[in-house]
Amino acid sequence: MKQIKILTIGQIAYVDSQRYFIGQLGNVDGVSLQFSGSGPAVPELKEYVQKNQLANVTFTGRYQKQEEPGIVEKTDMINIWLKNDINADSCMANRFYLCAQLRKPMIVNAGTYMADLCEEYKLGVVVKEDDDFKSVIKRWYENYEFDTFSSQCQLYLESVKQDIICFENKLVSLYRQ
């Protein structure tokens, strides 16, 4: 099986979640982790990677928004995995939309709103905190078929579009009252 490149892109926050994610996949044969962006978690994560001599983890730093598609294109999956807490359980990361738009499978944590959508539309892999990340991700990736995945992304984006239209219509009707 080929090397799986997993990207965390944008604001790098939630140091505990990202440290846990790196801990699960650091120095795992066949997996590379790339962090592109900046944020409060970067210094601690870099220190963790260096202290534990994790050779498969890189940090590329800040980037311009127009560079984002090119960065995403060079990877296989996007990390949106966050440890369960009140914020993570109900949040909706911009990366989620980015995955669907740019047709990259995502990795999310079970028990979250994003996991519900990911499972419903088959947009990636849902990993529980006590799972063996390597096994779950590699097993999912072995069965991954781009054409089916791409169709599911389109279905999801159409549902988002319909939600926006419905919201706009309700807003206009309230305005006209």
C-alpha positions in Angstrom: 0.0 0.0 0.0 1.2 3.5 -0.8 2.1 6.1 1.7 -1.0 7.9 3.2 -0.3 11.7 3.5 -2.6 13.2 6.2 -2.9 17.0 6.3 -4.0 19.3 9.1 -4.5 22.7 7.5 -5.5 26.1 8.7 -5.6 27.3 12.3 -3.6 24.7 14.3 -5.3 24.7 17.7 -6.5 22.2 20.3 -3.0 21.1 21.4 -4.3 18.1 23.4 -6.3 16.7 20.4 -3.5 17.2 17.9 -0.8 15.8 20.3 -3.0 12.7 20.7 -3.5 12.4 17.0 0.3 12.7 16.4 0.9 10.2 19.2 -1.3 7.7 17.4 0.3 8.1 14.0 3.8 9.3 14.8 6.5 7.1 13.2 3.9 4.8 11.8 5.1 3.1 8.6 3.1 4.1 5.6 1.7 7.3 7.1 3.0 10.9 7.0 1.5 13.9 8.8 1.7 17.5 7.6 0.6 20.5 9.5 0.2 23.6 7.3 -0.8 26.8 9.0 -0.2 28.5 12.3 -1.8 28.7 15.7 -1.4 28.5 19.4 -0.8 24.7 19.3 2.2 24.8 16.9 5.1 25.5 19.4 4.0 22.7 21.8 3.3 20.3 18.9 6.8 20.9 17.4 8.4 20.4 20.8 6.4 17.1 21.2 7.5 15.9 17.7 11.1 16.8 18.4 11.2 15.3 21.9 9.7 12.0 20.6 11.8 12.0 17.4 8.8 11.6 15.1 10.3 11.6 11.6 7.0 11.4 9.7 5.6 14.7 11.0 6.3 18.1 9.3 5.2 21.6 9.9 5.1 23.9 6.8 3.9 27.1 8.5 1.6 29.9 7.3 0.4 30.0 3.8 -1.7 32.4 1.7 -5.4 31.4 1.2 -4.9 31.1 -2.6 -2.2 28.4 -1.9 -4.7 26.2 0.0 -6.0 24.1 -3.0 -2.4 23.3 -4.1 -1.5 22.2 -0.5 -4.6 20.0 -0.2 -4.1 18.5 -3.7 -0.8 17.0 -2.6 -2.3 15.0 0.3 -4.6 12.0 0.6 -6.7 12.8 3.7 -7.5 15.8 5.9 -7.3 15.6 9.7 -10.3 17.1 11.5 -10.0 14.8 14.5 -10.7 16.5 17.8 -10.9 14.9 21.3 -14.5 14.8 22.5 -15.6 17.9 24.5 -18.5 20.2 24.4 -16.9 22.4 21.7 -15.7 19.6 19.5 -18.9 17.6 19.7 -21.0 20.3 18.1 -18.5 22.3 16.0 -18.4 22.4 12.3 -14.9 23.0 11.0 -14.2 24.9 7.8 -12.0 22.0 6.9 -15.1 19.8 6.6 -16.4 22.0 3.7 -12.8 22.1 2.2 -12.7 18.3 2.1 -16.0 18.1 0.2 -15.1 20.9 -2.2 -11.6 19.6 -3.0 -12.6 15.9 -2.8 -10.3 14.8 0.0 -11.5 12.2 2.6 -11.5 13.4 6.2 -10.7 11.9 9.5 -13.1 12.8 12.3 -13.8 11.7 15.8 -16.9 9.5 16.6 -19.6 11.1 18.7 -19.5 14.5 17.0 -21.8 16.3 14.6 -19.1 16.1 11.9 -18.9 12.3 12.4 -22.7 12.1 11.9 -22.4 13.9 8.6 -19.2 12.1 7.6 -21.0 8.7 8.1 -24.2 9.8 6.4 -22.5 11.0 3.3 -19.5 8.6 3.4 -17.0 11.5 3.4 -14.2 9.8 5.2 -13.3 7.7 8.3 -14.7 8.1 11.8 -12.2 7.1 14.5 -12.9 6.6 18.2 -10.4 7.8 20.7 -9.7 4.3 21.9 -9.4 2.9 18.3 -6.1 1.9 16.8 -5.9 4.9 14.4 -3.4 3.2 12.1 -5.6 0.1 11.5 -8.8 2.0 11.2 -7.5 4.6 8.7 -5.5 2.1 6.6 -8.5 -0.3 6.5 -10.8 2.6 5.3 -8.2 3.8 2.8 -7.8 0.3 1.3 -11.5 0.3 0.4 -11.6 3.9 -0.8 -12.9 4.5 -4.3 -12.6 8.0 -5.6 -15.6 8.1 -8.0 -18.0 7.0 -5.3 -16.5 9.3 -2.8 -16.6 12.3 -5.2 -20.3 11.6 -5.9 -21.0 11.6 -2.1 -19.1 15.0 -1.8 -21.4 16.4 -4.5 -24.5 15.1 -2.7 -23.3 16.7 0.5 -22.6 20.0 -1.2 -26.0 20.0 -2.8 -27.6 19.5 0.6 -25.6 22.5 2.0 -26.8 24.6 -1.0 -30.4 23.6 -0.3 -30.0 24.6 3.4 -28.6 28.0 2.3 -31.5 28.5 -0.1 -34.1 27.5 2.6 -32.4 29.9 5.1 -32.4 32.8 2.7 -36.0 32.2 1.8 -37.0 32.2 5.5 -35.0 35.4 6.0 -36.6 37.2 3.1 -40.1 36.1 4.3 -39.3 37.5 7.7 -38.1 40.7 6.2 -41.2 41.1 4.1 -43.6 40.7 7.1 
